[in-house]
Amino acid sequence: MKRVIRLKNTDKSLQDSCEVTIYDEEKIEKIKPRVSDVEGVELLFKALSDATRLKIAYALTLEEELCVCDVAAIIGSTTATASHHLRLLRNMGLAKYRKKGKMVFYSLEDEHVHQLVSIALIHSQEG
């Protein structure tokens, strides 16, 4: 294990940073190539970072399936706005839909999306 040492950081405003730069080359070589594995995942978080879409996703964790009109009533919007957000969730691979006559019903794409929303909620409640 080889460590590289850089000059001491003398900026006192950086109290939450190391005062010296020391890193482990073995760890860097092992982890750095794998960081690109998360490329594209930010889009999932971007989709859920919108308060309205997160509310919709959360509503879909509470009920397996909701029609566009239900979603609009739940979030207090027009059906056009609800449909727009649901379409974005679907395009991001977070939701799916089925059509029954003149009605369109949405549900979460899979259990992973349900878990993401549920874990985020639990984390935020922990304070």
Secondary structure in CASP SS format (residue, H / E / C, confidence):
PFRMAT SS
TARGET T0000
AUTHOR 0000-0000-0000
METHOD secondary structure of the structure
MODEL  1
M C 1.00
K C 1.00
R E 1.00
V E 1.00
I E 1.00
R C 1.00
L C 1.00
K C 1.00
N C 1.00
T C 1.00
D C 1.00
K C 1.00
S C 1.00
L C 1.00
Q C 1.00
D C 1.00
S C 1.00
C C 1.00
E C 1.00
V C 1.00
T C 1.00
I E 1.00
Y E 1.00
D E 1.00
E H 1.00
E H 1.00
K H 1.00
I H 1.00
E H 1.00
K H 1.00
I H 1.00
K H 1.00
P H 1.00
R H 1.00
V H 1.00
S H 1.00
D H 1.00
V H 1.00
E C 1.00
G C 1.00
V H 1.00
E H 1.00
L H 1.00
L H 1.00
F H 1.00
K H 1.00
A H 1.00
L H 1.00
S H 1.00
D C 1.00
A H 1.00
T H 1.00
R H 1.00
L H 1.00
K H 1.00
I H 1.00
A H 1.00
Y H 1.00
A H 1.00
L H 1.00
T H 1.00
L H 1.00
E C 1.00
E C 1.00
E C 1.00
L E 1.00
C E 1.00
V H 1.00
C H 1.00
D H 1.00
V H 1.00
A H 1.00
A H 1.00
I H 1.00
I H 1.00
G C 1.00
S C 1.00
T C 1.00
T H 1.00
A H 1.00
T H 1.00
A H 1.00
S H 1.00
H H 1.00
H H 1.00
L H 1.00
R H 1.00
L H 1.00
L H 1.00
R H 1.00
N H 1.00
M C 1.00
G C 1.00
L C 1.00
A E 1.00
K E 1.00
Y E 1.00
R E 1.00
K E 1.00
K E 1.00
G C 1.00
K C 1.00
M E 1.00
V E 1.00
F E 1.00
Y E 1.00
S E 1.00
L E 1.00
E C 1.00
D C 1.00
E H 1.00
H H 1.00
V H 1.00
H H 1.00
Q H 1.00
L H 1.00
V H 1.00
S H 1.00
I H 1.00
A H 1.00
L H 1.00
I H 1.00
H H 1.00
S H 1.00
Q H 1.00
E C 1.00
G C 1.00
END
